[in-house]
């Protein structure tokens, strides 16, 4: 009989906030996907902290866009808090600031 190792604990960070990795690449996207799904199943709002991001790739951005669309479709909020300068620069360069809800958040902070 073979035993299967237990999957790693993928609960959101303390306070229910999902922290993005420093370098959000395709390899880290699978874990992020699991965390976003768990967050959507566990509570109403999804809060993502992008404060430590130094680089973010296409796979991570696609997951964030999909999570926002899904949350809003179910009447929940999707919030990206504390976006790092690198995260903002990347989303602005790709024209995703509005689609990720970042421009509205900037207005609230002003």
Buried (B, 14 or more C-beta within 10 A) or exposed (E): EEEEEEEEEEEBEEEEBBBBBEBBEEEBBEEBBEBBBBBBEEEEEBBBBBEBBEBBBEBBBEBBBEBBEBBEEEEBEBBBEBBBEBBBEBBEEEEBBEBBBBEEBEEEEE
